């Protein structure tokens, strides 16, 4: 393992992030670690065409009680981008498992954003003994929740994309027009090869086509928390109700936020992975209710709890709204969206080549 001393500080008074590279069979995987190493492990998994840096605003709020681990999935960020390796979600999950094993982590709460939630689900399927609880942020339960673009996605005239193309691609990652996406995240997209970009997008679609996430999760018995920005423009926020098919699942909607709540409003997002999962996770059996682990003092007649948040962490803890059926979801979601363009024949393209055609794909 190679350790870099150039990791960023998570805040002015905290220890610097430990940035390292793990050499795995499929290629090098970049890892960031923050917080006390003897604290409960919390793994954060980014979405497609993103990186560990998408969690930067949230990390300082989690390190007080967690050993926070972030990885760049293969093909992303500062990890390797091999052209001859699989980018299927089960393979990405296998690499995350190998990374945690190298770090000596035996149990972890896993949080995944967007398609990172799909990778987190795959990891829980492969290693139910490792994943003690799951939190999924803004990932639809299936492809029918994906918000198709208003018009057909045009093919990219070049790769890497131009600044204007990057801005258009990123526009639906947030709910508010004019919200500034951190430039380093845009640069992460530009640094990807066209092959890894298209392969990772297609991997999400393939995994969701095989089986929807609630069906997969219901079979696991893993404690589940689902967080959704009500104004998500990539996945219908109303689809979050489908996760109630998972026994004991908690679904929480964030009014006024979109697809990337940890970028748009980190303090409000912090109330979810950390408030719901702030106790050291314990091993559960299939008869244990997920709500018992996620938040032991709140249950409903059907084992379901759902919150709509209008303020900070303390407000959230005081304003839980639970109906007799355990649901308080507001239907909605802006009826427009973006999907990253995916060329139909990437083999004829290179980093400087031009894809021939493009089709919508979830991101």
Buried (B, 14 or more C-beta within 10 A) or exposed (E): EEEEEEBEEBEEEBBEBBBBBBEBEBBBBBBBBBBEEEBBBBBBBBBBBBBBBBBBBBBBBBBEBBBBBBBBBBBBBBBBBBEEBBBBBBBBBBBBBBBBEBBEBEBBBBBBBBBBBBBBBBBBBBBBEBBBBBBBBBBBBBBEBBBBBEEEBEBBEBBBBEEEBBEBBBBBBBBEEEBEBBEEBBEBBBBBBBBBBBBBBBBBBEBBEEEBBBBBBBEBBBBBBBBBBBBBBBBBBBBBBBBBBBBBBBBBBBBBBBBBBBBBBBEBBBBBBBBBBBEEBEEBEEEBBBBBBBBEEBBBEBBBBBBBBEEEBEEBBEEBEBEEEBBBBEEBBBEEBBBBBBBEEBEEBEEEBBBEEBBBBBB
